[in-house]
Amino acid sequence: MRPVFFIILVLLSASFTSSSLFAEEAALPVEPQIVIRHEENKTFYEHSINGVITEIKVVPEIGPVYYLVPADGEGWIREDRSQTLIPKWVLFEW
């Protein structure tokens, strides 16, 4: 009886360990988060991944849409197009 009890104990401890690892992975955001703010006749879409802002889309009431991306040092660089890469795969085609 003791070997069976030991095997059950090992299997249970392994299952609790693996479930805690899956819980930690599930807590991480898979998709970027977007926060929308309205200020001074402009709408800002702040794109962030794991709490770090990667890009800000600025939509003014008058004028074209532009993007702000972080510079290497401090500050932001204005871009005409988004720098965010969005994967697009073709799964089926006929």
C-alpha positions as CSV (number, residue, x, y, z in Angstrom):
1,M,0.0,0.0,0.0
2,R,2.8,2.4,0.7
3,P,4.2,2.5,-2.9
4,V,0.7,3.3,-4.2
5,F,0.3,6.1,-1.7
6,F,3.7,7.6,-2.6
7,I,2.8,7.5,-6.3
8,I,-0.5,9.3,-5.7
9,L,1.3,11.9,-3.6
10,V,3.9,12.5,-6.3
11,L,1.2,12.8,-9.0
12,L,-0.8,15.2,-7.0
13,S,2.1,17.5,-6.2
14,A,3.1,17.5,-9.9
15,S,-0.4,18.5,-10.9
16,F,-0.5,21.4,-8.4
17,T,2.9,22.6,-9.7
18,S,1.9,22.5,-13.3
19,S,-1.5,24.2,-12.7
20,S,0.3,27.1,-10.9
21,L,2.6,27.5,-13.9
22,F,-0.5,27.7,-16.2
23,A,-2.1,30.2,-13.9
24,E,1.0,32.5,-14.2
25,E,1.0,32.2,-18.0
26,A,-2.7,33.0,-18.2
27,A,-2.2,36.2,-16.2
28,L,0.1,37.6,-18.9
29,P,-1.8,39.7,-21.6
30,V,-1.7,38.0,-24.9
31,E,-3.0,41.0,-26.9
32,P,-1.9,44.6,-26.7
33,Q,-4.0,46.9,-24.5
34,I,-5.5,50.1,-25.9
35,V,-6.5,53.1,-23.8
36,I,-8.6,55.8,-25.5
37,R,-8.3,59.4,-24.2
38,H,-10.0,62.6,-25.5
39,E,-8.1,65.9,-25.1
40,E,-8.0,69.3,-26.8
41,N,-9.9,68.3,-30.0
42,K,-7.8,65.2,-30.4
43,T,-8.4,61.5,-29.6
44,F,-5.4,59.4,-28.4
45,Y,-5.2,55.7,-28.7
46,E,-2.4,54.4,-26.4
47,H,-1.2,51.0,-27.4
48,S,0.7,49.2,-24.7
49,I,2.1,45.7,-24.2
50,N,2.8,44.6,-20.6
51,G,2.4,48.1,-19.3
52,V,4.9,49.7,-21.8
53,I,3.4,52.2,-24.3
54,T,4.6,51.1,-27.8
55,E,2.7,53.6,-29.9
56,I,0.1,56.4,-29.6
57,K,-2.3,57.0,-32.5
58,V,-3.5,60.6,-32.6
59,V,-6.7,61.4,-34.4
60,P,-7.3,65.2,-34.5
61,E,-10.7,66.7,-35.4
62,I,-9.1,68.5,-38.3
63,G,-6.1,67.0,-40.2
64,P,-4.6,63.6,-40.9
65,V,-4.1,60.8,-38.4
66,Y,-0.5,60.4,-37.1
67,Y,1.4,58.2,-34.8
68,L,3.8,58.9,-31.9
69,V,6.5,56.2,-31.3
70,P,9.0,56.3,-28.5
71,A,12.5,57.6,-29.4
72,D,15.6,55.8,-28.4
73,G,16.3,58.3,-25.6
74,E,13.5,60.4,-24.2
75,G,10.6,61.8,-26.1
76,W,8.5,60.8,-29.1
77,I,8.9,60.6,-32.9
78,R,6.0,61.5,-35.1
79,E,5.3,59.0,-37.9
80,D,2.7,58.9,-40.7
81,R,2.2,55.2,-40.5
82,S,1.9,52.7,-37.7
83,Q,5.1,50.9,-36.6
84,T,3.2,48.1,-35.0
85,L,3.5,44.8,-36.8
86,I,0.3,42.8,-37.0
87,P,0.8,39.2,-38.1
88,K,-1.5,38.1,-40.9
89,W,-1.4,34.4,-42.0
90,V,-3.3,32.7,-44.8
91,L,-4.7,29.5,-43.3
92,F,-6.8,28.4,-46.3
93,E,-6.9,29.6,-49.8
94,W,-8.8,28.2,-52.9
